[in-house]
Amino acid sequence: MKLENESEIKEKWSRLSDKLEAMFDMDINMESVLFLIGIRELGSNGQRDFSKEEKTDLMHIAMCRLLSQAGFYRLSHTDQDGWPHWEMVEPIPLSDVSTQTRLMKILIIDYFTEVWGEL
């Protein structure tokens, strides 16, 4: 969580959104980004259909993976079907929606910076 400045977060989020929209030819929002991270963390190429429950599970995988960067979760194990499972290390402090959204944007930006090197 290296980003502190709101304008830097906004700028990097915009660059990330633009890059993902160009890659996938679709509008990008927080849910779609979480879905993409979940697919990546599952190790799937996304070339199959996921059930509604699996899509929810993929977003959960993404949330846990992102929150692990901040020390709230850690990977527990991967099941026989290749799905990762996470356990809580530290409770996430309660906060308002805008603070939660800010945290998730920072973690997503950090995630893709780690994956791509820079945005």
C-alpha positions as CSV (number, residue, x, y, z in Angstrom):
1,M,0.0,0.0,0.0
2,K,2.4,2.6,-1.3
3,L,-0.2,5.1,-2.6
4,E,-1.3,7.8,-0.2
5,N,-2.1,10.8,-2.4
6,E,-5.7,10.8,-3.7
7,S,-4.7,12.3,-7.1
8,E,-2.1,9.6,-7.6
9,I,-4.7,6.9,-6.7
10,K,-7.2,8.5,-9.2
11,E,-4.6,8.7,-11.9
12,K,-3.3,5.2,-11.6
13,W,-6.9,3.8,-11.3
14,S,-7.8,5.6,-14.5
15,R,-4.7,4.2,-16.3
16,L,-5.5,0.7,-15.0
17,S,-9.1,0.9,-16.1
18,D,-8.1,2.2,-19.5
19,K,-5.6,-0.6,-20.0
20,L,-8.0,-3.3,-18.9
21,E,-10.8,-1.8,-21.1
22,A,-8.5,-1.9,-24.1
23,M,-7.4,-5.5,-23.3
24,F,-10.9,-6.9,-22.8
25,D,-13.0,-4.5,-24.9
26,M,-15.4,-3.9,-22.1
27,D,-16.3,-1.3,-19.5
28,I,-14.3,-1.9,-16.3
29,N,-15.6,-1.5,-12.8
30,M,-14.5,-2.8,-9.4
31,E,-16.5,-6.1,-9.8
32,S,-15.1,-6.8,-13.2
33,V,-11.6,-6.2,-11.9
34,L,-12.1,-8.5,-9.0
35,F,-13.5,-11.2,-11.4
36,L,-10.4,-10.9,-13.6
37,I,-8.1,-11.1,-10.6
38,G,-10.0,-14.2,-9.3
39,I,-9.6,-15.9,-12.7
40,R,-5.9,-15.1,-12.7
41,E,-5.4,-16.4,-9.2
42,L,-7.3,-19.5,-10.0
43,G,-4.9,-20.1,-12.9
44,S,-7.7,-20.2,-15.4
45,N,-7.5,-18.6,-18.8
46,G,-11.1,-17.6,-18.5
47,Q,-12.0,-19.6,-21.6
48,R,-14.8,-21.5,-19.8
49,D,-18.1,-20.5,-18.5
50,F,-18.4,-20.1,-14.7
51,S,-21.6,-20.7,-12.8
52,K,-23.0,-17.8,-10.7
53,E,-21.6,-19.5,-7.6
54,E,-18.2,-19.9,-9.2
55,K,-18.2,-16.2,-10.2
56,T,-18.9,-15.2,-6.6
57,D,-16.2,-17.5,-5.5
58,L,-13.7,-16.0,-8.0
59,M,-14.5,-12.5,-6.6
60,H,-13.9,-13.9,-3.1
61,I,-10.6,-15.3,-4.1
62,A,-9.6,-11.9,-5.5
63,M,-10.7,-10.1,-2.3
64,C,-8.7,-12.5,-0.1
65,R,-5.7,-12.3,-2.4
66,L,-5.8,-8.5,-2.3
67,L,-6.4,-8.3,1.4
68,S,-3.4,-10.7,1.9
69,Q,-1.2,-7.9,0.6
70,A,-2.3,-5.9,3.6
71,G,-1.8,-8.7,6.0
72,F,-5.5,-9.5,6.7
73,Y,-5.6,-12.9,5.0
74,R,-3.1,-15.7,4.1
75,L,-3.4,-18.6,1.7
76,S,-4.4,-21.6,3.6
77,H,-4.3,-24.3,0.9
78,T,-5.4,-25.2,-2.5
79,D,-8.1,-27.9,-2.8
80,Q,-8.1,-30.9,-5.2
81,D,-9.8,-28.9,-7.9
82,G,-7.2,-26.1,-7.8
83,W,-9.3,-23.5,-5.9
84,P,-7.3,-21.5,-3.4
85,H,-8.6,-21.1,0.2
86,W,-7.7,-18.3,2.5
87,E,-7.8,-17.8,6.2
88,M,-8.2,-14.5,8.1
89,V,-5.0,-13.5,10.0
90,E,-6.3,-10.2,11.3
91,P,-9.8,-8.7,11.3
92,I,-10.4,-5.9,8.8
93,P,-11.1,-2.7,10.7
94,L,-14.6,-1.5,10.2
95,S,-14.8,1.6,8.0
96,D,-17.2,3.4,5.7
97,V,-17.8,2.4,2.1
98,S,-15.5,5.2,0.7
99,T,-12.6,4.1,2.9
100,Q,-13.1,0.5,1.9
101,T,-13.3,1.4,-1.8
102,R,-10.1,3.5,-1.5
103,L,-8.3,0.5,0.2
104,M,-9.5,-1.9,-2.6
105,K,-8.4,0.5,-5.3
106,I,-4.9,0.8,-3.7
107,L,-4.6,-3.0,-3.3
108,I,-5.8,-3.5,-6.9
109,I,-3.3,-0.9,-8.2
110,D,-0.5,-2.6,-6.2
111,Y,-1.5,-6.0,-7.5
112,F,-1.4,-5.0,-11.2
113,T,1.8,-3.0,-10.6
114,E,3.3,-6.2,-9.2
115,V,2.0,-8.2,-12.2
116,W,2.9,-5.7,-15.0
117,G,5.8,-3.8,-13.4
118,E,4.0,-0.4,-13.8
119,L,0.8,1.1,-14.9
